[in-house]
Amino acid sequence: MNKSLLHSRAIPRAAAVLSGALLMTWLAFYNRYPLLYPDSMSYMEDGPLVARALFLHQFSIDYGGRSFLYCLGILPFHWNVTPWPIVALNALLTAYVIWLVVRSLSPRQSIARYFALLLPLIAFTSLPWFISLIMPDILGPVLYLSMYLLIFARKSLSRGEHAILLAIAWWSVASHVTHLMLAGGFCTLFLTLLAFRRSLRCWFAGIAQVALLVLLAAAAHLALHAYLYGKPSLNGKRPPFLMARVLVDGPGRSYLLQHCEDKKFVICNYLSRIPDDSNAFLWNADGVWTSASDETQELLRQEEMPFVLATLRAYPREQLSASAANFREQLITFGLEDYFPNQWVSDVFERVLPGSRPHYLETRQARRALPDEFSSTAQEWAVMASLAIIAILTTLLWRGRSPTLLGLASLIIFVLLANALVTGVLSDVLDRYQSRVIWLLPLLAGLSLMEWLDHRFPRNGQGEPQRQDALSASPD
């Protein structure tokens, strides 16, 4: 194939990806500013602290509790001036990976099917919300789709695309501990199945490559924390999420009532102040964690795992029942109503993004005027319709035995279940946690429908419908 032909094909494909990326950002433009969450400010504030320690050897006492690798990754895109380039980065990475996914299944009609798939996702799911949000949340789905391409659709990638995907996947898996846990969990499950199913061994090279990326991301976290704090860690000085979870679930509180006199946990001093909500425990101004001194916070971190393990030994059934209920609730909790204005965000604006606070106060988010109710309802219907489409087409597609689509389906189902399990059981039940991955279900439904159309109405090498009469005509 000559260079001019390759060039002529590359231009419309690049234009499609850029157009898709631009369409994904509609909510940020509608809001007049990127969407912000309290953690957004921490990520942008912590990046310069880590960079100064890493490159200038100017160390700080504390670097925050967020992913340092994500903080560093987005620093060149905001420089504490404006977060808009981060939205562009989110959109470009997502649009590019979705393009590769569509092309892996529909190589002859990629552009048309790309937009046929993308437009409903943009209009009726949480996708544009997480593109517009200054958080690593969108990098979770980007990672999982990259894993599909690296494991199940390797042959559809050029060498350059393969290298780009490796870089995207590494940064995505390193950007949040949840991404690390889900990617590591899928690799572990897949490698376990390989021992029993020889038919899966054709994908060993891909799964080994993803597993190596997970190990490299974990090693980077350990090394960076060792450099900054003198002690290797995957998540540094994080709040005691597990402690808050078992206390709010009930078994932790019951354990303290029974054993505070003899165990002498620091948390016993706060027994009368433990709320019924883990967010209140961790983040309220008068909450246990926020109101504690630095010394007390360190003691709470140290006793978290001994306390949690002691609670599990004392009340295994009760905690299992509570965790199962949290998992079920998180699985079906994926609204878009977590984007209300936050006073703390407004208070720290001048420190994190000097001079930008007036712009934020004029946004629809700050005025509670985002279309969150409409989008939540639209997403509910989109998810229900997607489940119906997948249920109807499952038998038909199984007969066709498309290994790439089956690989994508298995990965997305794992992600939806594992994400609800990790977040709901280990942290808290929040709309944002499941909403950031739920749009993968309509994506799967759309791709399944396209695959069914290919089986139902086969096309020739030019992507045109085959004429049955021409195919069956005799030469006489």
KOLKOL-497764 format. One line per field, with one value per residue (C-alpha): residue number from 1; residue in one letter; x, y, z. Coordinates in Angstrom, 3 decimals, always signed. Layout:
<sites>
num = (NUM;...) .
residuo = (A;...) .
X = (X;...) .
Y = (Y;...) .
Z = (Z;...) .
</sites>
This chain:
<sites>
num = (1;2;3;4;5;6;7;8;9;10;11;12;13;14;15;16;17;18;19;20;21;22;23;24;25;26;27;28;29;30;31;32;33;34;35;36;37;38;39;40;41;42;43;44;45;46;47;48;49;50;51;52;53;54;55;56;57;58;59;60;61;62;63;64;65;66;67;68;69;70;71;72;73;74;75;76;77;78;79;80;81;82;83;84;85;86;87;88;89;90;91;92;93;94;95;96;97;98;99;100;101;102;103;104;105;106;107;108;109;110;111;112;113;114;115;116;117;118;119;120;121;122;123;124;125;126;127;128;129;130;131;132;133;134;135;136;137;138;139;140;141;142;143;144;145;146;147;148;149;150;151;152;153;154;155;156;157;158;159;160;161;162;163;164;165;166;167;168;169;170;171;172;173;174;175;176;177;178;179;180;181;182;183;184;185;186;187;188;189;190;191;192;193;194;195;196;197;198;199;200;201;202;203;204;205;206;207;208;209;210;211;212;213;214;215;216;217;218;219;220;221;222;223;224;225;226;227;228;229;230;231;232;233;234;235;236;237;238;239;240;241;242;243;244;245;246;247;248;249;250;251;252;253;254;255;256;257;258;259;260;261;262;263;264;265;266;267;268;269;270;271;272;273;274;275;276;277;278;279;280;281;282;283;284;285;286;287;288;289;290;291;292;293;294;295;296;297;298;299;300;301;302;303;304;305;306;307;308;309;310;311;312;313;314;315;316;317;318;319;320;321;322;323;324;325;326;327;328;329;330;331;332;333;334;335;336;337;338;339;340;341;342;343;344;345;346;347;348;349;350;351;352;353;354;355;356;357;358;359;360;361;362;363;364;365;366;367;368;369;370;371;372;373;374;375;376;377;378;379;380;381;382;383;384;385;386;387;388;389;390;391;392;393;394;395;396;397;398;399;400;401;402;403;404;405;406;407;408;409;410;411;412;413;414;415;416;417;418;419;420;421;422;423;424;425;426;427;428;429;430;431;432;433;434;435;436;437;438;439;440;441;442;443;444;445;446;447;448;449;450;451;452;453;454;455;456;457;458;459;460;461;462;463;464;465;466;467;468;469;470;471;472;473;474;475;476) .
residuo = (M;N;K;S;L;L;H;S;R;A;I;P;R;A;A;A;V;L;S;G;A;L;L;M;T;W;L;A;F;Y;N;R;Y;P;L;L;Y;P;D;S;M;S;Y;M;E;D;G;P;L;V;A;R;A;L;F;L;H;Q;F;S;I;D;Y;G;G;R;S;F;L;Y;C;L;G;I;L;P;F;H;W;N;V;T;P;W;P;I;V;A;L;N;A;L;L;T;A;Y;V;I;W;L;V;V;R;S;L;S;P;R;Q;S;I;A;R;Y;F;A;L;L;L;P;L;I;A;F;T;S;L;P;W;F;I;S;L;I;M;P;D;I;L;G;P;V;L;Y;L;S;M;Y;L;L;I;F;A;R;K;S;L;S;R;G;E;H;A;I;L;L;A;I;A;W;W;S;V;A;S;H;V;T;H;L;M;L;A;G;G;F;C;T;L;F;L;T;L;L;A;F;R;R;S;L;R;C;W;F;A;G;I;A;Q;V;A;L;L;V;L;L;A;A;A;A;H;L;A;L;H;A;Y;L;Y;G;K;P;S;L;N;G;K;R;P;P;F;L;M;A;R;V;L;V;D;G;P;G;R;S;Y;L;L;Q;H;C;E;D;K;K;F;V;I;C;N;Y;L;S;R;I;P;D;D;S;N;A;F;L;W;N;A;D;G;V;W;T;S;A;S;D;E;T;Q;E;L;L;R;Q;E;E;M;P;F;V;L;A;T;L;R;A;Y;P;R;E;Q;L;S;A;S;A;A;N;F;R;E;Q;L;I;T;F;G;L;E;D;Y;F;P;N;Q;W;V;S;D;V;F;E;R;V;L;P;G;S;R;P;H;Y;L;E;T;R;Q;A;R;R;A;L;P;D;E;F;S;S;T;A;Q;E;W;A;V;M;A;S;L;A;I;I;A;I;L;T;T;L;L;W;R;G;R;S;P;T;L;L;G;L;A;S;L;I;I;F;V;L;L;A;N;A;L;V;T;G;V;L;S;D;V;L;D;R;Y;Q;S;R;V;I;W;L;L;P;L;L;A;G;L;S;L;M;E;W;L;D;H;R;F;P;R;N;G;Q;G;E;P;Q;R;Q;D;A;L;S;A;S;P;D) .
X = (+0.000;+1.596;+2.207;-0.314;-3.121;-2.135;-2.031;-5.451;-6.938;-5.182;-6.570;-10.304;-9.592;-7.662;-10.440;-12.996;-11.070;-10.600;-14.277;-15.316;-13.058;-14.549;-18.116;-17.274;-16.438;-19.884;-20.721;-17.593;-18.520;-22.133;-20.917;-18.474;-15.703;-14.475;-16.389;-14.673;-14.851;-13.102;-10.464;-9.850;-8.299;-6.106;-4.751;-3.858;-2.419;-0.302;+1.354;+3.756;+4.758;+5.703;+7.457;+9.578;+10.636;+11.353;+13.184;+14.446;+14.898;+12.738;+10.892;+7.629;+6.213;+3.100;+2.229;-1.420;-3.062;-3.787;-2.024;+1.282;+1.688;-1.636;-0.756;+2.521;+0.889;-1.643;+0.742;+2.029;-1.602;-2.634;+0.431;-2.027;-3.329;-6.284;-7.721;-9.057;-6.131;-6.893;-10.371;-8.754;-6.423;-9.339;-11.260;-8.386;-7.335;-10.912;-11.807;-8.643;-9.123;-12.816;-11.800;-9.364;-12.059;-14.579;-11.984;-11.002;-14.559;-15.594;-12.438;-14.264;-16.816;-14.916;-15.796;-19.543;-19.847;-17.584;-20.028;-23.077;-21.728;-20.301;-23.244;-25.686;-22.961;-22.386;-26.101;-27.438;-24.635;-22.161;-19.293;-19.211;-19.524;-16.325;-14.553;-15.313;-14.373;-10.872;-10.328;-8.639;-12.079;-12.257;-8.871;-10.463;-12.592;-9.692;-7.548;-10.116;-10.683;-6.907;-6.642;-9.194;-7.141;-3.837;-5.220;-8.010;-7.420;-3.634;-3.700;-5.761;-2.982;+0.046;+3.381;+2.948;-0.578;+0.582;+3.325;+0.924;-1.586;+1.084;+1.890;-1.796;-2.521;+0.455;-0.479;-4.140;-3.417;-1.062;-3.537;-5.739;-5.475;-8.905;-7.627;-4.614;-6.821;-9.243;-6.509;-4.554;-7.701;-8.559;-5.017;-5.063;-8.446;-7.423;-4.098;-5.921;-8.359;-5.428;-4.415;-7.748;-8.648;-6.014;-8.178;-7.414;-3.662;-3.727;-4.170;-1.357;+1.048;-1.473;-2.441;+1.232;+1.918;-0.937;+0.195;+3.673;+2.172;+0.348;+3.577;+5.490;+2.800;+2.869;+6.677;+6.540;+4.174;+6.377;+9.541;+7.995;+6.534;+9.859;+11.606;+9.135;+8.358;+11.212;+8.753;+7.392;+3.612;+0.975;-1.254;+0.712;-0.991;-4.539;-7.520;-8.731;-11.457;-11.768;-12.077;-14.849;-16.603;-16.764;-17.780;-20.644;-21.703;-22.208;-19.814;-16.978;-19.108;-20.273;-16.665;-15.671;-18.605;-17.439;-13.661;-12.722;-11.963;-9.268;-8.018;-7.342;-7.758;-7.436;-10.774;-12.374;-11.962;-14.416;-17.002;-19.768;-19.027;-19.089;-21.736;-23.877;-22.137;-18.526;-18.224;-19.243;-16.674;-13.909;-14.712;-17.148;-15.512;-16.519;-15.931;-13.560;-10.841;-10.905;-11.017;-8.180;-4.643;-1.840;-0.505;-3.927;-4.467;-1.199;-2.253;-5.620;-3.824;-1.590;-4.446;-6.792;-5.873;-5.575;-8.990;-10.610;-9.183;-10.284;-13.799;-13.917;-12.874;-15.505;-18.412;-17.731;-21.366;-22.566;-19.815;-20.313;-24.028;-23.359;-20.717;-23.051;-25.744;-23.231;-22.149;-25.734;-26.538;-23.399;-24.070;-27.328;-26.255;-24.972;-26.747;-25.147;-26.113;-22.725;-21.742;-23.226;-21.126;-18.699;-17.670;-14.197;-13.554;-14.485;-12.341;-9.121;-9.559;-7.185;-4.520;-4.815;-5.861;-5.081;-7.425;-9.883;-12.422;-14.733;-14.951;-15.909;-18.604;-20.261;-20.520;-23.711;-22.135;-21.656;-25.261;-26.708;-27.936;-26.402;-28.771;-28.020;-31.603;-32.203;-28.857;-29.405;-32.804;-31.423;-28.609;-31.029;-33.029;-29.840;-28.621;-31.969;-32.124;-28.531;-29.276;-32.245;-30.171;-27.370;-29.824;-31.550;-28.332;-26.288;-27.500;-27.155;-23.656;-22.545;-23.306;-21.060;-18.311;-16.602;-13.618;-12.832;-16.375;-16.622;-13.337;-14.635;-17.901;-16.105;-13.837;-16.677;-18.814;-15.840;-15.209;-18.832;-18.966;-15.467;-15.818;-19.019;-17.350;-14.184;-15.834;-19.027;-17.386;-14.053;-15.027;-18.609;-21.679;-21.605;-23.206;-19.878;-18.104;-20.322;-21.324;-17.738;-17.824;-21.522;-21.310;-19.241;-22.486;-24.181;-20.860;-20.969;-24.612;-23.837;-20.896;-22.961;-25.694;-23.151;-21.710;-25.196;-25.866;-22.679;-23.896;-27.416;-26.432;-22.928;-20.899;-18.256;-14.643;-15.652;-18.098;-21.108;-24.083;-23.716;-26.375;-27.752;-29.017;-25.582;-23.924;-26.258;-26.415;-25.227;-22.831;-25.176) .
Y = (+0.000;+3.331;+6.263;+8.576;+6.044;+5.575;+9.354;+9.798;+7.261;+8.648;+12.171;+11.321;+8.885;+11.507;+14.006;+11.511;+11.042;+14.795;+15.450;+12.739;+14.209;+17.665;+16.345;+14.599;+17.928;+19.478;+19.445;+21.418;+24.088;+24.051;+24.482;+27.192;+25.486;+21.957;+20.089;+20.096;+17.741;+18.357;+15.787;+17.744;+20.576;+18.165;+16.573;+19.974;+21.265;+18.196;+17.943;+20.893;+19.638;+16.222;+17.757;+20.080;+17.160;+14.908;+17.339;+20.127;+18.108;+20.616;+18.323;+19.000;+17.521;+16.218;+15.575;+14.652;+11.270;+11.122;+9.273;+11.095;+9.712;+11.207;+14.496;+14.606;+13.524;+16.350;+19.046;+20.032;+20.366;+22.929;+24.470;+25.835;+28.236;+26.544;+22.998;+23.174;+21.246;+18.313;+18.094;+18.031;+15.251;+13.225;+13.605;+12.769;+9.643;+8.369;+9.175;+7.487;+4.295;+4.016;+4.482;+1.567;-0.569;+0.144;-0.486;-3.820;-5.069;-3.109;-2.392;-1.559;+0.926;+2.394;+6.071;+5.633;+3.137;+5.201;+8.100;+5.821;+4.432;+7.633;+10.009;+8.032;+7.610;+11.358;+12.177;+9.569;+8.334;+9.623;+9.665;+13.474;+14.085;+12.212;+13.694;+17.142;+16.187;+16.938;+13.508;+10.231;+8.553;+8.508;+6.773;+3.662;+2.897;+4.010;+1.395;-1.399;-0.776;-0.639;-3.994;-5.442;-4.205;-5.465;-8.891;-9.772;-7.509;-7.312;-8.168;-5.055;-2.762;-1.432;-1.271;+2.436;+2.001;-0.837;+1.342;+4.252;+1.945;+0.590;+4.132;+5.040;+1.833;+2.278;+5.825;+4.870;+1.936;+4.112;+6.984;+5.443;+2.499;+1.218;+0.908;-0.990;-3.368;-4.075;-4.586;-6.805;-8.736;-9.409;-10.584;-12.893;-14.354;-14.827;-16.460;-18.804;-19.807;-20.470;-23.367;-25.084;-23.889;-24.468;-22.666;-19.380;-19.693;-17.842;-14.675;-15.389;-12.885;-10.068;-10.853;-11.192;-7.782;-6.179;-7.940;-6.491;-2.994;-3.486;-4.569;-1.612;+0.819;-0.703;-0.511;+3.161;+3.906;+2.037;+3.783;+7.260;+6.867;+5.516;+8.576;+11.082;+9.494;+7.047;+4.144;+2.230;+2.285;+1.919;+4.733;+6.682;+8.645;+7.782;+8.168;+5.009;+4.052;+0.467;+1.575;+3.987;+1.272;-1.391;+1.198;+2.525;-1.008;-1.806;-4.655;-2.224;-0.223;-3.426;-4.546;-1.259;-1.425;-4.871;-4.393;-0.739;-1.334;-3.929;-3.119;+0.616;+1.585;+5.323;+5.161;+4.296;+7.963;+8.862;+6.143;+8.600;+10.678;+7.921;+8.893;+6.630;+7.747;+7.050;+10.330;+12.189;+10.168;+11.109;+14.504;+16.520;+19.445;+17.923;+14.349;+12.003;+12.093;+15.770;+17.045;+14.783;+16.115;+14.961;+12.729;+11.169;+10.621;+8.698;+6.547;+5.858;+4.737;+2.402;+0.741;+0.516;-2.990;-4.558;-3.104;-4.232;-7.765;-8.048;-6.956;-9.536;-12.307;-11.298;-10.623;-12.426;-13.105;-9.625;-7.946;-10.313;-9.494;-5.750;-5.964;-7.960;-5.313;-2.559;-4.421;-4.839;-1.200;+0.090;-2.087;-0.209;+3.234;+5.228;+8.580;+11.909;+13.921;+14.196;+17.431;+19.985;+23.054;+22.517;+25.280;+23.836;+23.944;+27.621;+28.345;+26.858;+28.162;+31.100;+28.814;+26.178;+28.217;+31.874;+34.332;+31.685;+31.718;+34.285;+32.023;+29.067;+31.014;+31.807;+28.151;+26.143;+23.735;+26.530;+27.666;+24.126;+24.386;+21.269;+18.820;+16.105;+14.878;+14.595;+12.874;+10.464;+9.463;+9.171;+6.960;+4.710;+4.122;+3.649;+0.979;-0.842;-0.738;-1.981;-4.911;-5.831;-5.624;-7.721;-10.314;-10.638;-10.818;-13.020;-16.327;-15.127;-13.761;-16.844;-18.910;-16.633;-17.067;-13.702;-14.106;-10.394;-9.366;-12.164;-10.989;-7.426;-8.611;-10.696;-7.789;-5.254;-7.603;-8.211;-4.462;-3.630;-6.306;-5.757;-1.976;-2.233;-4.756;-2.738;+0.653;-0.383;-2.824;-1.100;+2.571;+3.824;+3.578;+6.642;+7.378;+8.566;+5.274;+3.116;+5.894;+6.237;+2.711;+2.104;+3.723;+0.706;-1.301;+0.819;+0.718;-3.091;-3.109;-0.867;-2.982;-6.163;-4.695;-3.810;-7.324;-8.790;-6.542;-7.840;-11.428;-10.577;-8.417;-9.475;-7.038;-7.444;-6.280;-2.695;-2.551;-2.762;-5.103;-8.398;-9.072;-12.533;-12.867;-12.078;-14.531;-17.334;-16.635;-19.420;-18.784;-20.235) .
Z = (+0.000;-1.095;+1.238;-0.443;+0.091;+3.742;+4.176;+2.556;+4.964;+8.040;+7.660;+7.924;+10.762;+12.710;+12.007;+13.327;+16.582;+17.044;+16.294;+18.728;+21.398;+20.885;+21.114;+24.390;+26.025;+25.513;+29.211;+30.159;+27.603;+28.760;+32.342;+31.170;+33.119;+33.846;+36.540;+39.919;+42.873;+46.214;+45.233;+42.006;+43.982;+45.944;+42.757;+41.298;+44.574;+45.366;+41.940;+42.390;+45.862;+44.473;+41.445;+43.611;+45.797;+42.822;+40.542;+42.848;+46.064;+47.933;+50.318;+52.162;+55.351;+53.598;+49.949;+50.345;+50.040;+46.300;+43.489;+43.067;+39.550;+38.460;+40.176;+38.235;+34.982;+34.901;+36.184;+32.695;+31.615;+34.231;+35.956;+38.537;+35.889;+34.173;+34.175;+30.598;+29.022;+31.359;+29.818;+26.368;+27.522;+28.924;+25.678;+23.342;+25.238;+25.478;+21.867;+20.604;+22.611;+21.660;+18.021;+18.280;+19.931;+17.164;+14.460;+16.035;+15.479;+12.358;+10.333;+7.079;+8.438;+11.332;+10.944;+10.430;+13.248;+15.497;+15.418;+15.498;+18.764;+20.202;+19.767;+21.976;+24.601;+24.622;+24.771;+27.183;+29.476;+32.036;+29.518;+28.944;+32.688;+33.432;+30.421;+31.890;+35.461;+36.753;+38.267;+37.239;+37.012;+33.200;+33.059;+34.572;+31.484;+29.268;+31.015;+30.738;+27.018;+26.515;+28.290;+25.862;+22.909;+24.312;+25.243;+22.817;+19.784;+19.499;+15.795;+15.022;+16.311;+14.475;+16.289;+16.915;+18.243;+20.464;+21.966;+22.515;+24.214;+26.547;+27.688;+28.102;+30.018;+32.344;+33.314;+33.659;+35.959;+38.032;+38.319;+41.029;+43.402;+42.282;+38.708;+40.026;+42.011;+39.143;+36.550;+38.928;+39.809;+36.166;+35.419;+38.443;+37.480;+33.852;+34.716;+37.094;+34.340;+32.002;+34.218;+33.510;+29.991;+27.330;+24.797;+26.577;+26.139;+22.828;+24.901;+27.361;+25.771;+26.118;+29.697;+30.652;+29.166;+31.112;+34.292;+33.761;+33.413;+36.724;+38.419;+36.960;+38.140;+41.629;+41.657;+40.647;+43.535;+46.004;+44.817;+44.813;+48.298;+49.563;+48.102;+49.555;+52.914;+53.438;+53.439;+50.403;+50.022;+47.330;+48.603;+51.198;+53.950;+53.035;+55.395;+57.208;+54.719;+55.967;+59.577;+58.636;+56.619;+59.349;+61.945;+59.831;+58.852;+62.533;+63.422;+64.143;+66.536;+68.252;+68.637;+70.287;+72.694;+73.778;+73.829;+74.341;+78.016;+77.309;+73.771;+74.242;+70.580;+69.870;+68.053;+71.407;+72.375;+69.589;+70.205;+71.091;+67.947;+65.324;+62.706;+60.529;+57.336;+56.404;+54.497;+57.648;+59.624;+57.187;+55.714;+57.853;+59.636;+62.973;+61.774;+63.552;+60.888;+59.906;+63.484;+64.690;+65.084;+62.770;+65.537;+66.159;+62.427;+62.239;+65.203;+63.546;+60.378;+62.345;+64.200;+61.196;+60.015;+63.515;+64.359;+61.077;+61.350;+64.977;+63.958;+61.144;+63.514;+66.058;+63.655;+60.338;+59.414;+60.290;+58.268;+55.325;+55.299;+55.459;+52.714;+50.450;+50.912;+50.099;+46.961;+45.739;+46.408;+44.689;+41.643;+40.941;+42.182;+39.214;+39.124;+38.250;+41.277;+43.027;+41.301;+43.663;+44.598;+47.454;+49.856;+50.388;+46.634;+46.612;+49.678;+48.247;+44.694;+45.018;+46.463;+43.736;+40.683;+41.474;+39.797;+38.559;+41.387;+39.699;+36.633;+38.818;+40.668;+37.321;+36.305;+36.230;+38.701;+41.253;+40.666;+40.862;+37.271;+35.712;+33.944;+36.493;+36.923;+33.173;+32.585;+35.487;+34.096;+30.557;+31.787;+33.688;+30.514;+28.491;+30.914;+30.889;+27.091;+26.901;+29.187;+26.990;+23.787;+25.254;+26.600;+23.212;+21.202;+23.538;+22.087;+18.498;+19.047;+20.944;+17.867;+15.818;+18.401;+17.910;+20.281;+20.356;+21.294;+23.860;+25.336;+25.564;+27.126;+29.754;+30.650;+30.946;+33.057;+35.345;+35.658;+36.512;+39.223;+40.613;+40.682;+42.741;+45.036;+45.642;+46.079;+47.857;+50.261;+50.926;+50.707;+50.432;+48.217;+45.963;+42.587;+41.186;+41.783;+39.558;+37.196;+35.999;+34.510;+33.797;+30.345;+29.268;+29.272;+26.539;+24.691;+24.784;+23.689;+20.725;+19.620;+20.036;+17.853;+15.175;+15.321;+14.927;+11.926;+10.324;+10.763;+9.627;+6.656;+5.540;+3.465;+0.801;+0.904;+0.083;+2.995;+0.671;+1.296;-0.536;-3.134;-2.498;-6.084;-7.474;-5.157;-6.119;-9.851;-12.138;-15.084;-17.704) .
</sites>
